[in-house]
Amino acid sequence: MTQVLIVGAGPVGLMTALGLARENIDVCLIEAEDRIVYTPRAISYAWPIFAPLEAFGVLDDMMAAGHTVDARTWRVFKTGETIVYNHDAVRDITDRPYSLTLGQDRLAEVILKHLQRYPNVAIHWGTRFTSLTQSDREVTVLADRQGETVEFKADWVVAGDGGRSVVRKSVGIPLDGFTWPQRFVATNIRFDFEKHGWNSGYLIDPIYGAVIYRIDEKNLWRFTFAENASLPIEGVLPRIMSFANAVLPGDKKFDLVLHSAYNMHQRSARSYRAGRVLLAGDAAHLTNPTSGFGLMGGLYDSFLLSETLAAVVKGAAADGILDQYSEERRKVFDQVTSPVSTESFRLVFNSDDEDRFASDLKRLKERTANLDEMRKFASVPAMLETRSLMTGRTFSESASLRRG
């Protein structure tokens, strides 16, 4: 028996557990895998998210494990024209004017290290959720561990088990939206992009569009492109080689460290609450990752949910506030995450309308000469945050009050 059971020990599940543990809530996590598993997914965190990460105590360790990036580029494949954005426009409003690059597996390791300091947290690896039943007082969860059925009871359950969430399906909440006709092919390659004047950013082209980000200091880069989702997955390796040969500068010689192909979605659960079950992260919503808003949006779910659920468990708030959590986080997805990510995907990968592309390129260039427009653009990730349902403040505002 525990106060909160979290299904899924990815970054969102772990961060939610950390937020609850810091509020002295008893937390139990179950995870189907035997350990943190690496997949080439989210790696970038924009400067506005540093305030809540610092409040949760993990930012310094994240900084030590990753590296910061000041510049982001848009490079036009056909012409080589490059537009560079930096963080000059926000240097007067943040003391951390840069983004952070850190693989989501490394983030999970950082959070796990912090969780191990709390005696009120238990993690069960190799334990796969199978079903649940709930009453108005508790939730009973059944899981499989090496062929044996294990039973857990909790006051509340948080689904952090990803886009194919079995928890979400078990409570009958559908995902509204659509699946893209293109899939992403994410690769980690060793190649000296910087030698050829390439920085982290986007390669814009309706055929050879790509997202390119440096992962570490040893010339390991994330190189991601889109392809028709109807192509046979077993033929992806020669397509990677062909795409790289067409796109890479210089001698084109690179080492392919790993690759992963996956479908992309713009979908959201109709509700992020079903009785005593709450949804967060990819279990609640799915977006194409071009803007990097998938994991960041999930982390903002964690920040709000852990504070709100802790208040309910402690009796400081009625459980109706969890409906507000559901409504507010869905609103952020519908009004910010999905439209911004969709527009980014269109620009980078579907820029085949020449007139519209000319207008897009003009706007990208003009922004560099307008400080207010640059600040507005660089501050868009701040719109992923929902104000505290308890205090009405953002994390930055709360930090300013503490310093004051």
N, C-alpha and C positions, 0 to 999 in steps of 0.2 A: 504494500500500500504506500502510495506517495501522493504528494499534493499535486504535482504536475508531471505527466509522462510525455516526453518528446520522442516522436518517431522520426529517425533520421539524424545522423551525426555529421552532416555537412556543415558548411559555415553558418547557414541560417539557423539550423537546429542548435548548434553549439553556442552561437551568440545569444540566442534566446535563453538557453540554459544559464549562460553567464550572467545575463541581466537578472534572471530570477534568483540565482544563487546569491548575488550581491544584495538582494532584498531579503535574504534568509528564508527563502522558500525551498522546501525539499523537492529535488528534481531527479528524475530518472530518465535516461536516454536509452533507446534501443536502436541498434544499427545492424542491418543485414550483413554488411561486409565485416571482415575480421580486423580491419584497420582503415585508416584514412587512405583512400585510393586516388591516384593521380589521373586526371583527365585534362586535356588541353582546352580548358574553357576560360572563365573570367580571369582577367589579370590586372585590370586597371581601376583605380579609385580616384575620383576627382576631389579637389581640395575641400569642398563644403562638407564632405563626410568625415573629415578629420576631427571635428568637434565632438560628435558622439563617440567615435572610436577612442578619443582621448578620455572622455567621460567614463567609458567602460574599462579603461586602464590598459588597452592593448596597442595603442598607436605606436609607442616607442619601440616595442618589439616588432611590430609590422615594418616600421621604418628600417630597423636593423636587418630584417630578413629580406627586404626588397630594395628597390632603388627609385629615386625620384626623377621625374621628367618635366622639363619646363616647356619644351616646344612640341607642337603637333603640326603635321604638314598635310596638305592636300596636293597631291601630284597628279597631273593629267597625263595618262598613259600615252596618248597619241602625240603630244607635243613636248612632254617633259616639263612643262610649266609647273612651278611649285609655289605654293602660298604657305607661309609659315605663321602660325599663331603662337604667341607665348603668353605668360601670365602677368605682363606689365600692368594691365588694366585693373587687376585685383590686389596689387601689392599694398595699396592703402587700406584694404579692408580685411586682410588676413596676414598673419605672420608666417603662413606656410603656402606661398604662391607657387604651387606646382602640383602635379598629380603623382600618385604612387603606383609603381608596377610591382605586383606580387601575385603569384599563382594562387588559385583558390585552395589548393591543397596545403600550401605553405601558410595561408591564413588560418585554415583549420587547425594546423599544428600549433600555431601561436595561441589560438583560443583554448585549445585542449590543455596546453601548458598552464594557462591561468585557471582553468576549471579544476585542475588537479589540486589546487590549494584549498578547495572548499570541501569540507566533510559532508555537506548536505547534498552532494551530487554523486550519483552512481551511473556508470556507463556500462551497458551490456553489448559487447561486440558479438558478431556472428549470431544475431538474434533477429529473425525476420518477422515483421508484423504480418498477421494473417487475417484477423477480424476483430471487431469490437461490438459491444452492446453498451447502451447507456440508459441510465435512469435519471430522475431529477436530482439525484444525490451524488452519483459517481459513474465512472466509466470502467468497464471490464475489457481488457485487451488480451487477446490470445496471440502468441508468437511461436515460431518454430526455431528451436535451437538444436542443431545436429539430429533432426528427426524426432525430437521430443517436444511436446507442447508445453509452453510456459505461460502462466497466467499472471497478469499484472492488474492491479486496481489503482485508480487515480481519481482525484477530484476533477481534474481537467486533462485533456490531451491536446497536444500541439502537433499538427502534421507538418513536418519539415522533410518529407520523403520524396521531394522532387516532382518533376513534371508528370510522371506516370503514377503519381501518388495513389497508393492502395487505400490509404486512410480516407482521402477525399472520395474515392469511388465507394468505399464502404458506407459512407453517410449519404450517398446519392446526390452529390453536388456535381453538375456538369460544368464543362469548360465552354464558354461562349467565345466565338471568334473564328479564325481561319488558320489554315496551314499554308505556308508559302510554297509555291511551285518549285522553288529552288532550295537546295540543301547547302549547308556550310561544310566545307572541307578545311579543317584546322590542322596545321602542321607546325611542328617545332623543327627548325632547321638551323644549322650553323653556317653563317654566311656573313661576310663583312659589308653590310649595307652602308655603314658610315664612310667606309673608304670611297664609296661612289657618291657621297653627298646625300644619302637617303637618311631621313630621320623617322622616328615612330609616327605613324599616321595612316593616311588613306591613299590608295591608288585608284583614281576614278576612271572607269571605263565600263560600257555595257557588256563587254566580253571579258576584259582582263581586269576588272575591278578587284581590289583586295584590301584587307586590313593588315597592316604590318607594324608589329610592336616588338621592341627589344625586351627580352625577358631577363637577361642577366648581363654581367660584365664580361662574359666570355664569348660574345658574339652568338649567343643563342637567341633566335628571334621566333616570334609567332607570326606565321604567314598563312593567312586565311583567305580563301576565295569561295565563290558561289558557283554551283553547277545545277543543271536540271535534275530535279529530284527523281525523275523517271529513269535515269541512267542506272545500270546495274552496279550495285555497291562493290561487287568483287573486282570491278575494273578500275577502281579509284586510283590505285598506285600508278599505272602508266599515265593516267590523266594528270596526276600531280606533277610528274616529270615533264609532261608536255607543257603544262601551264607555266611551271618554273622556267623552262627553257625560253618561253615567249616573253616572260616578264622580267626576269632578273637581269641586272646590269653586268657589265664586265664579262668575265670568262664563264659565268653562270654555274661554276662548280660549287656545289653545296653538299652538306651532309644532312640527310633526312633522319632526324632522331626519332620521331614518332608522328603518327597522323590519326585523325578521327573524323569521320563524316557523320553529320547528324541533321535531322530535319529541323526546320524553324517554324515557330508558331507566333501568332498574335492572339492570345486567348486569356480569358480571366474567368475564374469561378464566379458563379452568380452571387454567392455569398461566401465570406471568409469565416463564417460561423455556422455550426449546426449543433445547437444545444451546448454540450460541454466539450465540443471539439472545435478547435481553431485552426485555420490554415495560414501558412506563411511561406514566403519565398516562391519557388517554382511550383509548389503544391497549390498555390493560390493563383499564380499568374505566370504567363510565358511570353517572352518577347524575343524578337531577333536581337542579337547582341552587338549590332554595329555601333551603337552609342555607348556600350558598356553599362547600360542601365539595368540589366537583369539581376546580377548579384547585388549591386548597390541598392536597388529597389527592395530586394529581399532582406538586406541588412536593416534598412529603415523599417521594414515590417517588424524585425526582431526588436529594435529599439523601442518602438511604440508598444508592441504586444507585451514585452516583458514587464514594462512599467505598469501597464494597465491591468494585466492579469495578476501581478503581485498585489495591487491595490484591492482587487476583488477577493483574492485568497485571504488577505489580512482583514477583510471586512471594512476597508476604508472607502470602498465604492461598491455600488450595486452592480450585479452582473450585466445589467442593461448597457453598461459602458462598453462592453465587448461588441455590441452591435455597432456602436460608434466606431470602434476599431475597424470592423469589417467595412463599413460604409466609407470611412475616410481613406483607407488604403486602396479600396477599389477605385475611388475617385481619382487618386493619384495615378493609378495605372491607366485609367481611361483618358485622363486629361493631360498627362505629362509623359509617362513612360512609353506608352504605345505610339502616340502621334510623333514624338520626337524620334524614336527609334525607327519608325516607318519612313519618315522623311530622310533620315540618314542613310537608310538602306537604298531608297530610291536614288539619292544623289550619287552614291558610290557605285552601285551595281546596276542601276536601271536608267542611266543618263543617256538614253537613246533619242530623246527629243532635243534636237539641236538648238532650237530657239529657247526652250526652257533651260537647257544646260548653259547657254550663253548668259542668261539672266542669273542663274545660280553662281556662275563663276564671277560675274560682275559684283554680286553681293558679297561673296567671299573676299574679294580684293578690297572693296570699299570699306568693309568692316575694320580692316587693319589700320585705317587712317582716322577712325572715329572711336575715341576712348570710351564713350558711353555705350556704343553698340558692342564693343569688345567686352566691356564689363557685363553687359546684359547676357551676351552669349556665354561667357565663361561661368556665369552664375546660374545657368539653367539647371545643373545638377542639384542645386539647393532646393529646387521645387519638388524633389523626391521626398523631402522631409515633411512629415505631418507634425503639427504642433502638439505638445503634450496634452493629453485629454485631462490631465490632473492640474497642471499649472497654466496651460495656455501658452507656454514659452517654447522656443526652439532651443536646441542644445547650445548654440552660440550665445543666445540671450541669457541662458542660465549661467554659462561660464562667465559672461561679463558681469553679472550680478555678484557671483562669488568673488571675482577679482576686485570688484568695487567695494 
